[in-house]
Amino acid sequence: MKKTPRFILLVAASMLFVACGAPAANTGANTANTNANTNTNKPVAAAPTADALMALEKQANDAYVKGDSKVFEEMLSDKFVILGGGPRMDKAAIVKMIAGVKCDIKSMDLTEPAMSMIDRDTCAFTYKATWDGDCNSSDGNGPDGKRAKVPSPIRSASVWIRSGDKWQAVFHGENLIFDPKNPPKTAPSAPPNKPIAPAKKVEPRKDVKTAANSNTAANNDAPAAAQSKGTPDRNTDALVKVELALWEAWKEHDAKKLDALMARDVSFVNIFGSALTTRADAMKDWTGAGCDVKSVSVTDGFATALSPTVEMLTRKGTAEGSCGGQNIGGTDIWGVSIFIKEGDAWKFAFGMNLSAM
């Protein structure tokens, strides 16, 4: 696949996290004992619905194309990370980038919503976005100093965590949707949307090689100290090993190994923009004949604790072989994996691999 800048609306849809529905009613106290237990009186965001998430996605996309960066200050968790088919970018870099965005959008259509709950405080949402319009890059120019047409259609994925009375985004990604057997002759000339200021440099872990088709999401109870200091979480090595086992099981089409590594509910978005919205879909795809891969590797692992039982792992993978008739050898596949702890084991729950178009 041709490698071209594609980082267009990567942040846009991920800003739907302000409130996945109205705050839940407080039924645990009455006016007589309001001050008796302040913890039980704190408002809690209601469980999200697909309709609520889609409404928030539309609000976020609208704010993005207007360059309204203030909307994202509250919408993004301090743990937020985005991968535009390359290394991770943090909240500060993304908010600054959005402030320089200028778009002329004639139409925006968001369809095919699919929601999955990682746990009660973490949800993943995917959908298809069809665009007609153009945008500049964050420095005021698209490729060759011109505005560029927004890539379309794309598959978007966002991960939200509950934070008190609101939901905040911890990840967002987008892939162009196309048939790998009939790839576009020329990749869309998407504006690169590079951040005005580079993201904080974080040193990835490169001491363990792994492979996997996995992804993960988590909730918001754990402190963000490790990430804010640019330090991978202490579970990074363990999660990289699980990721390795996943990639190897995918390479070998080994249903038994995959089953043991997957959580009860699984969803995934691949580099061709296809969404596998159920565990059964993922199992069928990963054990099928669509890919013929000889070797895999995973490096640059960086884990962030979203809660004591949910972790987000960003990583870079490679696979020597082909998928859907497309040679994928020699291409860096950046991605996110969300893992949930079941007993003593970390299990894959949600993931997205970003193509470097």
C-alpha positions as CSV (number, residue, x, y, z in Angstrom):
1,M,0.0,0.0,0.0
2,K,1.2,3.5,-0.8
3,K,2.3,5.4,2.3
4,T,0.8,8.9,2.2
5,P,-0.2,11.3,5.0
6,R,-3.7,10.5,6.1
7,F,-4.1,12.0,9.5
8,I,-7.3,14.0,8.8
9,L,-10.2,13.7,11.2
10,L,-8.5,11.3,13.6
11,V,-9.5,13.4,16.5
12,A,-12.8,14.6,15.3
13,A,-15.0,11.8,16.3
14,S,-13.3,11.0,19.5
15,M,-14.8,14.0,21.2
16,L,-18.1,12.4,22.0
17,F,-17.2,11.6,25.4
18,V,-18.5,14.6,27.3
19,A,-21.5,12.7,28.4
20,C,-22.7,9.3,27.1
21,G,-26.2,10.2,28.2
22,A,-27.3,12.2,31.2
23,P,-25.9,11.7,34.6
24,A,-27.5,8.9,36.5
25,A,-30.1,10.0,39.2
26,N,-28.8,9.9,42.7
27,T,-31.1,7.6,44.7
28,G,-28.7,6.8,47.5
29,A,-29.5,9.7,49.7
30,N,-32.3,12.0,50.6
31,T,-32.3,15.7,51.7
32,A,-32.0,14.7,55.3
33,N,-28.8,12.8,54.9
34,T,-27.3,14.6,51.9
35,N,-24.1,15.4,53.8
36,A,-23.8,12.0,55.5
37,N,-21.9,10.4,52.7
38,T,-20.6,12.7,50.0
39,N,-19.2,9.8,47.9
40,T,-22.7,8.3,47.3
41,N,-24.0,11.7,46.3
42,K,-21.5,12.3,43.5
43,P,-23.2,12.2,40.1
44,V,-22.2,9.3,37.8
45,A,-22.5,9.3,34.1
46,A,-25.2,7.0,32.8
47,A,-24.4,3.9,30.8
48,P,-24.0,4.9,27.2
49,T,-26.2,3.9,24.3
50,A,-25.3,3.7,20.6
51,D,-27.6,6.6,19.8
52,A,-26.0,8.7,22.5
53,L,-22.5,7.9,21.3
54,M,-23.4,8.7,17.7
55,A,-24.9,12.0,18.7
56,L,-21.7,12.9,20.5
57,E,-19.6,11.8,17.6
58,K,-21.5,14.2,15.4
59,Q,-21.0,17.0,17.8
60,A,-17.3,16.3,18.0
61,N,-16.9,16.1,14.2
62,D,-18.7,19.4,13.9
63,A,-16.4,21.0,16.5
64,Y,-13.3,19.7,14.7
65,V,-14.2,21.0,11.2
66,K,-14.7,24.4,12.8
67,G,-11.3,24.3,14.5
68,D,-13.1,24.6,17.9
69,S,-10.3,23.2,20.1
70,K,-11.9,24.4,23.4
71,V,-14.6,21.7,23.0
72,F,-11.9,19.1,23.3
73,E,-10.3,20.4,26.5
74,E,-12.9,18.6,28.5
75,M,-13.8,15.9,26.1
76,L,-10.3,14.3,26.1
77,S,-8.9,12.4,29.1
78,D,-5.4,13.4,30.2
79,K,-4.6,9.8,29.2
80,F,-5.8,10.4,25.6
81,V,-3.6,9.1,22.8
82,I,-4.0,9.0,19.0
83,L,-2.0,7.1,16.4
84,G,-2.2,8.5,12.9
85,G,-0.6,5.4,11.4
86,G,2.5,6.4,13.3
87,P,3.9,7.2,16.8
88,R,1.5,8.3,19.6
89,M,0.4,11.9,20.1
90,D,-0.9,13.2,23.4
91,K,-3.8,15.5,24.4
92,A,-1.8,18.7,24.4
93,A,-0.5,18.2,20.9
94,I,-4.0,17.2,19.5
95,V,-5.8,20.2,21.1
96,K,-3.2,22.6,19.7
97,M,-3.5,21.0,16.3
98,I,-7.3,21.3,16.2
99,A,-7.0,25.1,16.8
100,G,-5.4,25.4,13.3
101,V,-7.9,23.4,11.4
102,K,-10.1,25.0,8.7
103,C,-12.5,23.0,6.7
104,D,-15.2,23.5,4.0
105,I,-17.5,20.5,4.5
106,K,-20.5,20.1,2.2
107,S,-21.8,16.9,3.8
108,M,-21.0,14.5,6.6
109,D,-22.8,11.2,7.1
110,L,-22.1,8.9,10.0
111,T,-23.6,5.4,9.7
112,E,-23.1,1.7,10.8
113,P,-22.7,2.4,14.6
114,A,-21.5,-0.5,16.8
115,M,-20.9,-0.3,20.5
116,S,-19.1,-2.7,22.8
117,M,-18.7,-2.5,26.6
118,I,-15.2,-3.4,27.9
119,D,-16.4,-3.2,31.4
120,R,-19.0,-0.9,33.2
121,D,-16.7,2.1,32.9
122,T,-15.2,1.6,29.5
123,C,-16.8,1.4,26.1
124,A,-15.7,1.2,22.4
125,F,-17.6,2.7,19.5
126,T,-17.1,2.2,15.8
127,Y,-18.9,3.7,12.8
128,K,-18.5,4.6,9.1
129,A,-18.0,8.2,8.1
130,T,-18.7,9.5,4.6
131,W,-17.4,13.0,3.8
132,D,-17.7,15.6,1.0
133,G,-15.4,18.5,1.5
134,D,-11.8,19.6,2.1
135,C,-9.6,20.8,5.0
136,N,-6.2,22.4,5.5
137,S,-3.4,21.0,7.7
138,S,-2.8,22.5,11.1
139,D,-0.1,24.8,9.7
140,G,-2.6,26.3,7.2
141,N,-1.7,24.3,4.1
142,G,-2.5,20.9,2.7
143,P,-0.1,18.9,0.5
144,D,1.8,21.2,-1.9
145,G,0.4,24.2,-0.1
146,K,-3.2,23.4,-1.1
147,R,-6.4,22.4,0.8
148,A,-7.0,18.6,0.5
149,K,-10.1,16.5,0.1
150,V,-11.2,14.7,3.2
151,P,-10.6,10.9,2.8
152,S,-13.9,9.0,2.4
153,P,-15.3,6.6,3.4
154,I,-13.5,5.9,6.6
155,R,-14.0,3.6,9.6
156,S,-13.7,5.5,12.9
157,A,-13.2,4.0,16.4
158,S,-13.2,5.7,19.7
159,V,-12.7,4.4,23.3
160,W,-14.4,6.2,26.2
161,I,-13.9,5.9,30.0
162,R,-16.4,7.0,32.6
163,S,-15.0,10.0,34.7
164,G,-17.5,11.0,37.3
165,D,-20.6,12.5,35.6
166,K,-19.1,12.4,32.1
167,W,-17.4,10.2,29.6
168,Q,-14.0,11.1,28.2
169,A,-12.0,9.7,25.2
170,V,-8.7,7.9,25.7
171,F,-8.2,6.8,22.1
172,H,-9.4,7.6,18.5
173,G,-8.4,6.2,15.2
174,E,-9.5,6.1,11.5
175,N,-8.8,3.9,8.5
176,L,-9.8,4.4,4.9
177,I,-12.4,1.7,3.9
178,F,-11.4,-0.3,0.8
179,D,-11.4,-3.8,-0.6
180,P,-7.8,-5.2,-0.3
181,K,-8.4,-7.1,-3.5
182,N,-9.1,-3.8,-5.3
183,P,-7.1,-1.1,-3.5
184,P,-7.3,2.5,-4.6
185,K,-4.8,3.3,-7.4
186,T,-3.9,6.5,-5.6
187,A,-4.5,7.0,-1.9
188,P,-6.5,10.0,-1.1
189,S,-4.4,13.2,-0.6
190,A,-5.4,13.8,3.0
191,P,-4.0,16.8,4.8
192,P,-1.4,15.6,7.2
193,N,-2.7,17.7,10.1
194,K,0.6,17.6,11.9
195,P,0.6,19.2,15.4
196,I,1.8,22.8,15.5
197,A,4.0,21.7,18.4
198,P,5.4,18.1,18.7
199,A,3.8,15.8,21.2
200,K,5.6,15.2,24.4
201,K,8.4,12.7,23.7
202,V,7.8,9.4,25.4
203,E,10.3,6.6,25.3
204,P,8.6,3.3,24.1
205,R,9.6,-0.1,25.4
206,K,11.6,-1.9,22.8
207,D,13.0,-4.8,24.8
208,V,10.3,-7.3,24.0
209,K,9.2,-8.4,20.6
210,T,5.6,-9.7,20.1
211,A,2.9,-10.2,17.6
212,A,-0.9,-10.0,17.8
213,N,-4.2,-8.9,16.4
214,S,-5.5,-7.3,19.6
215,N,-6.7,-4.1,21.1
216,T,-7.9,-2.9,24.5
217,A,-9.7,-0.2,26.4
218,A,-10.0,0.7,30.1
219,N,-11.7,2.7,32.8
220,N,-10.7,5.9,34.5
221,D,-10.0,5.1,38.1
222,A,-6.2,4.6,37.9
223,P,-3.9,7.7,38.2
224,A,-2.3,9.0,35.1
225,A,1.1,9.6,36.7
226,A,3.0,7.1,34.6
227,Q,1.8,8.4,31.3
228,S,2.2,12.1,32.3
229,K,5.9,11.4,33.1
230,G,6.3,9.5,29.8
231,T,6.9,6.2,31.6
232,P,5.2,3.0,30.4
233,D,3.1,1.2,33.0
234,R,4.6,-1.7,34.9
235,N,2.4,-4.2,33.1
236,T,3.9,-3.3,29.7
237,D,6.1,-6.3,29.4
238,A,3.3,-8.7,30.4
239,L,0.9,-7.1,27.9
240,V,3.5,-7.2,25.1
241,K,3.8,-10.9,25.7
242,V,0.1,-11.4,25.4
243,E,0.1,-9.3,22.2
244,L,2.9,-11.5,20.9
245,A,0.9,-14.6,21.6
246,L,-2.1,-13.1,19.8
247,W,-0.2,-12.2,16.7
248,E,1.4,-15.7,16.6
249,A,-2.0,-17.4,17.1
250,W,-3.4,-15.2,14.3
251,K,-0.5,-16.1,12.0
252,E,-1.1,-19.8,12.7
253,H,-4.9,-19.6,12.4
254,D,-5.0,-21.3,15.8
255,A,-8.6,-21.0,17.1
256,K,-7.8,-22.7,20.5
257,K,-5.0,-20.3,21.3
258,L,-7.0,-17.3,20.2
259,D,-10.0,-18.4,22.3
260,A,-7.8,-18.6,25.4
261,L,-6.4,-15.1,24.8
262,M,-9.7,-13.3,24.0
263,A,-12.1,-11.7,26.5
264,R,-15.8,-12.6,26.6
265,D,-16.6,-9.7,24.3
266,V,-14.3,-8.7,21.5
267,S,-14.3,-6.1,18.6
268,F,-11.6,-5.0,16.2
269,V,-10.9,-2.7,13.3
270,N,-8.3,-3.8,10.7
271,I,-6.1,-1.8,8.3
272,F,-8.6,-2.1,5.5
273,G,-11.3,-0.3,7.5
274,S,-13.3,-3.5,8.2
275,A,-15.0,-3.7,11.6
276,L,-15.3,-7.0,13.4
277,T,-18.0,-6.1,15.9
278,T,-18.3,-9.5,17.7
279,R,-16.1,-12.1,19.2
280,A,-17.4,-14.6,16.6
281,D,-16.6,-12.2,13.8
282,A,-13.0,-11.8,15.0
283,M,-12.5,-15.5,15.5
284,K,-13.8,-16.3,12.0
285,D,-11.7,-13.7,10.4
286,W,-8.4,-14.5,12.3
287,T,-8.7,-18.2,11.7
288,G,-9.8,-17.9,8.0
289,A,-7.7,-18.0,4.9
290,G,-7.7,-14.3,4.3
291,C,-4.1,-13.9,5.5
292,D,-1.0,-15.9,4.7
293,V,1.7,-14.7,7.1
294,K,5.2,-16.2,7.7
295,S,6.5,-14.1,10.6
296,V,5.3,-11.4,13.0
297,S,6.9,-9.0,15.5
298,V,5.8,-6.3,17.9
299,T,7.9,-3.5,19.3
300,D,7.6,-0.1,20.9
301,G,5.1,-1.3,23.5
302,F,3.7,1.4,25.8
303,A,1.0,0.5,28.3
304,T,-1.3,2.9,30.2
305,A,-3.4,1.8,33.1
306,L,-7.0,2.9,32.7
307,S,-8.0,1.1,35.9
308,P,-6.6,-1.7,38.0
309,T,-8.2,-4.2,35.6
310,V,-8.1,-2.5,32.2
311,E,-5.0,-1.5,30.3
312,M,-4.3,0.3,27.0
313,L,-1.3,-0.8,25.0
314,T,0.0,1.1,22.0
315,R,2.5,-0.8,19.8
316,K,4.1,-1.2,16.4
317,G,3.7,-4.5,14.6
318,T,5.0,-6.1,11.4
319,A,3.8,-9.1,9.5
320,E,5.7,-10.7,6.6
321,G,3.1,-12.0,4.2
322,S,-0.2,-11.0,2.6
323,C,-3.8,-10.3,3.6
324,G,-6.6,-10.2,1.1
325,G,-4.1,-10.5,-1.7
326,Q,-2.2,-7.4,-0.5
327,N,1.4,-7.6,0.4
328,I,1.8,-6.3,4.0
329,G,5.5,-7.1,4.4
330,G,7.7,-4.2,5.3
331,T,4.9,-2.0,6.5
332,D,4.8,-0.7,10.1
333,I,1.4,-1.4,11.6
334,W,0.8,0.9,14.6
335,G,-2.1,0.1,16.8
336,V,-3.9,0.0,20.1
337,S,-4.9,-3.0,22.2
338,I,-7.3,-2.9,25.1
339,F,-6.9,-5.6,27.7
340,I,-9.1,-6.5,30.6
341,K,-8.0,-8.7,33.5
342,E,-10.0,-11.9,34.0
343,G,-8.7,-13.7,37.1
344,D,-4.9,-13.6,36.8
345,A,-4.8,-13.3,33.0
346,W,-5.0,-10.3,30.7
347,K,-7.5,-10.8,27.9
348,F,-7.8,-8.9,24.6
349,A,-11.1,-7.0,24.4
350,F,-10.8,-4.3,21.7
351,G,-8.3,-3.2,19.2
352,M,-7.5,-1.2,16.1
353,N,-4.6,-1.4,13.7
354,L,-3.8,1.8,11.8
355,S,-2.6,1.6,8.2
356,A,0.3,3.8,7.1
357,M,-1.4,4.9,3.9
